[in-house]
Amino acid sequence: MPDLVLATVSGTVLNARVEQDDRGIVLHSRSGKGRNRDYRQALEIILTRLDAAAIPYEVFLDSRPAQQQPLARRRLSVSETGLVADRFNELVRAMNAGSSSNGASRRVLITAPNVSPRTFAAVVEGRPEDQDGRLSIVQLKLVTPEHVDKAVQYLLDGHDVPNFAPSRDFDLVAPNGSRLAPKKVFGLALQAATGIEARPTHFTAGIGTPCFQILEAAGYPIVRKDEVVPGRGVEAVDPDLAIAEGRPRLVAHLRRERKPALASAKRRAMVEQLGYLRCERCGIVPSAALGPNGDAVIEVHHATIQLAEMASGHVTRLSDLMCLCANCHRIVHRELAG
């Protein structure tokens, strides 16, 4: 069988020989200055991709002297949880037990008895067997807030993700107010988390999807195009916060500009006080009544003046605002309209 090709997310091919045979895959040992010099990176990528695909595996020492022993006696004990870097160190210690070369990177065999050789090879190479298939929820949940942070910064630095088109319906709001395509952000984060080259067909974006839930849980509000629906955030709130609003700007027509930071601060202040968001008119607690995404129905309303009536530079304080559910918000505006 031909050797497998291991490459990083950026496409850099590793100097590491990975051979496929009937038992699984064999990662050849590292020796000298040039032979399989990316051994560690290769093994860590393999373990990361097996984790992402939720494939149980076993690792066996496969050096020439070890091959004289039965396979069962060559099994290397390694946890399938925890940091991959720690598991690599654990494997190296196990493969060198009783040897004077405590840091040698030896030839190992990795097996996955319940997975077909074709699927196993596809996962190890970072190419889903079904190129148009969705990735599992287990794979998607490997994305952490740190992965999302790095993806956001990558896009803010002016880079792009060619695999993903601009967003059509929703935007992710970055800390500086920039709007980014949610699928681009999540695709980048997914690549960093799994080592798989992410494609738009690998996951779905939209309200209630794991993609949006993970992005919002990382602290990034997702809003509809041309709509401001700030997220909750976790920063400390200044109770005397006041922001000038009402500055005219020309979009397709003259309209008033709302400051997203003020609405976001109002929501955070309520969370800090009560531990949850609540409608100040009807009393509903959306997260309790509607589930984990219920807070999306809480909107921030100017209790003292309508946005259209604000003069340029109008100063609004948190005490001038109310948190209302979407239903009450519309009723209040209907009442104000007379």
C-alpha positions as CSV (number, residue, x, y, z in Angstrom):
1,M,0.0,0.0,0.0
2,P,1.2,3.6,-0.7
3,D,2.4,5.7,2.2
4,L,0.0,8.3,3.6
5,V,0.7,12.0,3.3
6,L,0.5,14.0,6.4
7,A,0.2,17.8,6.1
8,T,-0.6,20.7,8.4
9,V,-3.7,22.8,8.0
10,S,-1.7,25.3,6.0
11,G,-0.7,22.5,3.6
12,T,2.9,22.0,4.7
13,V,3.8,18.3,4.1
14,L,5.5,16.8,7.1
15,N,8.8,14.9,7.0
16,A,7.3,11.8,8.5
17,R,6.8,8.4,7.0
18,V,3.3,7.0,7.7
19,E,2.7,3.6,6.2
20,Q,-0.6,1.9,5.9
21,D,-0.9,-1.9,6.3
22,D,-3.7,-4.4,7.1
23,R,-3.3,-3.8,10.9
24,G,-3.6,0.0,10.8
25,I,-0.9,2.6,10.2
26,V,2.8,2.6,11.1
27,L,4.7,5.8,12.0
28,H,8.3,5.1,11.3
29,S,11.0,6.1,13.8
30,R,13.0,9.3,13.8
31,S,16.8,9.1,13.4
32,G,19.6,11.4,12.5
33,K,19.1,15.0,11.4
34,G,16.8,14.4,8.5
35,R,14.9,11.1,8.7
36,N,11.3,11.7,9.8
37,R,12.3,14.8,11.6
38,D,8.6,15.8,12.1
39,Y,7.9,12.6,14.0
40,R,6.4,14.4,17.0
41,Q,4.2,16.8,15.0
42,A,3.0,13.8,12.9
43,L,2.1,11.7,15.9
44,E,0.3,14.6,17.6
45,I,-1.7,15.4,14.4
46,I,-2.7,11.7,14.1
47,L,-3.9,11.6,17.7
48,T,-5.7,14.9,17.2
49,R,-7.5,13.7,14.1
50,L,-8.5,10.4,15.7
51,D,-9.9,12.4,18.7
52,A,-11.9,14.6,16.3
53,A,-13.4,11.7,14.6
54,A,-14.1,10.0,17.9
55,I,-12.2,6.9,16.8
56,P,-10.9,4.6,19.7
57,Y,-7.3,3.5,19.0
58,E,-4.5,1.5,20.4
59,V,-0.7,2.1,20.0
60,F,1.9,-0.7,19.8
61,L,5.7,-0.6,19.8
62,D,6.7,-1.8,16.3
63,S,10.5,-1.5,16.2
64,R,12.5,-4.4,14.8
65,P,13.4,-6.0,18.2
66,A,9.8,-5.6,19.4
67,Q,8.4,-7.4,16.4
68,Q,9.8,-10.6,17.8
69,Q,7.2,-10.5,20.6
70,P,3.4,-11.1,20.3
71,L,1.4,-8.0,19.5
72,A,-0.4,-8.0,22.8
73,R,2.8,-7.6,24.7
74,R,3.8,-4.6,22.7
75,R,0.9,-2.4,23.6
76,L,1.8,1.0,24.9
77,S,-0.4,2.3,27.6
78,V,-1.7,5.8,26.8
79,S,-4.7,7.8,27.8
80,E,-7.2,8.9,25.1
81,T,-8.1,12.1,27.0
82,G,-6.1,15.1,28.0
83,L,-3.7,17.2,26.1
84,V,-2.2,15.6,23.0
85,A,1.3,16.9,23.9
86,D,1.0,15.1,27.3
87,R,0.0,11.9,25.6
88,F,2.9,12.1,23.2
89,N,5.3,12.3,26.2
90,E,3.5,9.4,27.8
91,L,4.0,7.3,24.7
92,V,7.7,8.2,24.4
93,R,8.3,7.2,28.0
94,A,6.4,3.9,27.5
95,M,8.2,3.0,24.2
96,N,11.6,3.6,25.9
97,A,10.9,1.8,29.2
98,G,14.0,-0.2,30.1
99,S,16.2,1.5,27.5
100,S,19.0,3.9,28.0
101,S,17.6,6.1,25.2
102,N,14.8,7.6,27.1
103,G,13.9,10.2,24.4
104,A,14.1,8.0,21.3
105,S,11.2,8.3,18.8
106,R,10.6,4.7,17.8
107,R,8.4,3.0,15.2
108,V,4.9,2.6,16.4
109,L,1.8,0.8,15.0
110,I,-1.6,2.5,15.6
111,T,-4.7,0.4,15.1
112,A,-8.5,1.1,15.2
113,P,-10.2,-2.3,15.0
114,N,-13.7,-1.0,14.5
115,V,-12.9,1.3,11.6
116,S,-12.4,0.3,8.0
117,P,-8.9,0.8,6.6
118,R,-10.2,3.3,4.0
119,T,-11.9,5.5,6.7
120,F,-8.9,5.2,9.0
121,A,-6.5,6.4,6.3
122,A,-8.9,9.3,5.3
123,V,-9.1,10.5,8.9
124,V,-5.4,10.3,9.5
125,E,-4.7,12.3,6.3
126,G,-7.3,14.9,7.3
127,R,-9.6,14.3,4.4
128,P,-13.1,13.1,5.4
129,E,-14.0,10.0,3.5
130,D,-17.2,11.6,2.3
131,Q,-16.1,15.0,1.1
132,D,-19.6,16.4,1.2
133,G,-20.5,14.9,4.6
134,R,-21.2,16.7,7.8
135,L,-18.7,16.4,10.6
136,S,-20.0,14.9,13.8
137,I,-21.0,17.0,16.8
138,V,-18.0,15.5,18.7
139,Q,-15.7,17.0,16.1
140,L,-17.4,20.4,16.1
141,K,-17.2,20.6,19.9
142,L,-13.4,20.3,19.8
143,V,-13.5,24.0,19.0
144,T,-12.7,26.0,22.1
145,P,-13.0,29.8,22.8
146,E,-9.2,30.0,22.3
147,H,-9.6,28.6,18.8
148,V,-12.3,31.1,18.0
149,D,-10.3,34.0,19.4
150,K,-7.4,33.2,17.1
151,A,-9.7,32.8,14.1
152,V,-11.2,36.2,14.7
153,Q,-7.8,37.8,15.1
154,Y,-6.6,36.2,11.9
155,L,-9.5,37.7,9.9
156,L,-9.1,41.1,11.7
157,D,-5.5,41.1,10.6
158,G,-6.6,41.1,7.0
159,H,-6.4,37.5,6.1
160,D,-9.1,35.5,4.3
161,V,-10.4,32.0,4.1
162,P,-10.8,31.0,0.4
163,N,-12.9,28.0,1.2
164,F,-15.7,30.1,2.6
165,A,-17.8,32.8,0.9
166,P,-19.0,36.0,2.6
167,S,-22.0,35.6,4.8
168,R,-25.5,36.3,3.4
169,D,-27.8,36.5,6.5
170,F,-25.7,36.8,9.7
171,D,-22.6,38.5,11.0
172,L,-20.3,37.8,13.9
173,V,-19.5,41.0,15.8
174,A,-15.8,41.3,16.8
175,P,-14.7,43.3,19.9
176,N,-13.8,46.3,17.7
177,G,-17.2,46.3,16.1
178,S,-16.1,44.7,12.8
179,R,-18.5,42.3,11.2
180,L,-17.1,38.9,10.2
181,A,-18.7,35.9,8.4
182,P,-19.6,33.3,11.1
183,K,-18.8,30.3,8.9
184,K,-15.4,31.7,8.1
185,V,-14.6,32.2,11.8
186,F,-15.9,28.8,12.7
187,G,-14.2,27.1,9.8
188,L,-10.8,28.5,10.8
189,A,-11.3,27.5,14.4
190,L,-12.4,24.0,13.3
191,Q,-9.2,23.6,11.3
192,A,-7.1,24.6,14.3
193,A,-9.0,22.3,16.6
194,T,-9.0,19.2,14.4
195,G,-6.3,19.5,11.8
196,I,-8.9,18.9,9.1
197,E,-9.2,21.3,6.2
198,A,-12.7,22.6,6.9
199,R,-15.2,23.2,4.1
200,P,-18.6,24.8,4.1
201,T,-20.2,21.5,3.6
202,H,-18.7,20.1,6.8
203,F,-21.1,22.0,9.1
204,T,-24.3,24.1,9.1
205,A,-24.5,27.7,10.3
206,G,-27.7,29.3,11.6
207,I,-29.7,29.9,14.7
208,G,-29.6,26.9,17.0
209,T,-26.7,25.2,15.2
210,P,-23.6,24.0,17.1
211,C,-21.6,26.4,15.0
212,F,-23.5,29.5,16.3
213,Q,-23.8,28.1,19.8
214,I,-20.0,27.6,20.1
215,L,-19.3,31.0,18.6
216,E,-21.7,32.7,21.0
217,A,-20.4,30.7,24.0
218,A,-17.0,32.1,23.2
219,G,-18.4,35.6,23.7
220,Y,-19.0,36.7,20.2
221,P,-22.5,38.1,19.4
222,I,-24.1,36.9,16.1
223,V,-26.6,39.4,14.5
224,R,-28.6,39.5,11.4
225,K,-27.4,41.7,8.6
226,D,-28.0,45.4,9.4
227,E,-29.3,44.5,12.9
228,V,-27.7,45.1,16.3
229,V,-28.4,42.4,18.8
230,P,-25.4,42.5,21.2
231,G,-24.2,39.5,23.1
232,R,-23.9,39.3,26.8
233,G,-20.1,39.4,27.2
234,V,-18.3,39.1,30.5
235,E,-16.5,42.4,31.0
236,A,-17.0,44.5,34.1
237,V,-19.6,47.2,33.7
238,D,-19.3,50.8,34.8
239,P,-22.7,51.7,36.4
240,D,-22.2,55.3,35.5
241,L,-21.5,54.4,31.8
242,A,-22.9,57.1,29.5
243,I,-22.5,57.1,25.7
244,A,-23.5,59.8,23.2
245,E,-26.0,58.4,20.7
246,G,-28.1,59.7,17.9
247,R,-25.3,60.8,15.5
248,P,-26.7,61.0,12.0
249,R,-25.1,58.8,9.3
250,L,-26.0,58.2,5.7
251,V,-26.5,54.6,4.7
252,A,-29.2,54.3,2.1
253,H,-31.1,57.1,3.9
254,L,-30.5,59.2,7.0
255,R,-31.1,57.3,10.2
256,R,-30.0,57.3,13.8
257,E,-27.0,55.4,14.9
258,R,-27.3,53.2,18.0
259,K,-24.2,52.4,20.0
260,P,-24.0,48.6,20.4
261,A,-21.7,48.9,23.5
262,L,-24.5,50.6,25.5
263,A,-27.1,47.9,24.9
264,S,-24.5,45.2,25.5
265,A,-23.5,46.9,28.8
266,K,-27.2,47.0,29.9
267,R,-27.5,43.3,29.3
268,R,-24.3,42.5,31.2
269,A,-25.3,44.7,34.1
270,M,-28.5,42.8,34.5
271,V,-26.6,39.5,34.4
272,E,-24.2,40.7,37.0
273,Q,-27.1,41.8,39.3
274,L,-29.5,38.8,38.8
275,G,-27.4,36.1,37.3
276,Y,-29.7,35.9,34.2
277,L,-31.6,38.1,31.8
278,R,-35.2,39.0,32.5
279,C,-37.9,41.0,30.7
280,E,-38.6,44.1,32.9
281,R,-42.2,44.3,31.7
282,C,-43.6,40.8,31.8
283,G,-41.0,39.2,34.0
284,I,-40.2,36.2,31.7
285,V,-36.7,34.7,32.2
286,P,-36.1,33.4,28.6
287,S,-33.2,31.0,29.5
288,A,-35.6,29.2,31.9
289,A,-38.7,29.3,29.7
290,L,-37.2,28.9,26.2
291,G,-33.9,27.0,26.8
292,P,-30.2,27.9,26.5
293,N,-30.7,30.1,23.4
294,G,-33.7,32.0,25.0
295,D,-31.7,35.1,25.9
296,A,-31.7,36.0,22.2
297,V,-35.2,37.4,22.7
298,I,-34.1,40.0,25.2
299,E,-33.8,43.4,23.5
300,V,-32.7,46.8,25.0
301,H,-35.2,49.6,24.9
302,H,-34.8,53.3,25.5
303,A,-37.3,54.0,28.3
304,T,-37.0,57.8,28.2
305,I,-36.9,58.7,24.6
306,Q,-37.4,57.1,21.2
307,L,-34.3,56.8,19.1
308,A,-35.8,58.8,16.2
309,E,-36.3,61.8,18.6
310,M,-32.7,61.9,19.8
311,A,-30.7,65.0,19.0
312,S,-27.2,64.5,17.8
313,G,-24.9,63.8,20.8
314,H,-27.8,62.7,23.1
315,V,-26.3,61.1,26.2
316,T,-27.9,57.9,27.4
317,R,-27.2,56.2,30.7
318,L,-27.8,52.6,31.7
319,S,-30.7,53.8,34.0
320,D,-32.4,55.1,30.8
321,L,-32.6,51.6,29.3
322,M,-34.9,48.6,29.9
323,C,-34.4,44.9,29.0
324,L,-37.5,43.7,27.3
325,C,-38.5,40.5,25.5
326,A,-39.2,40.9,21.8
327,N,-43.0,40.7,22.4
328,C,-43.0,43.4,25.0
329,H,-40.6,45.5,23.1
330,R,-43.0,45.6,20.1
331,I,-46.0,46.3,22.3
332,V,-44.2,49.2,24.0
333,H,-43.3,50.8,20.7
334,R,-47.0,50.4,19.5
335,E,-48.1,52.1,22.7
336,L,-45.6,54.9,22.2
337,A,-46.9,55.3,18.6
338,G,-50.3,56.1,20.1
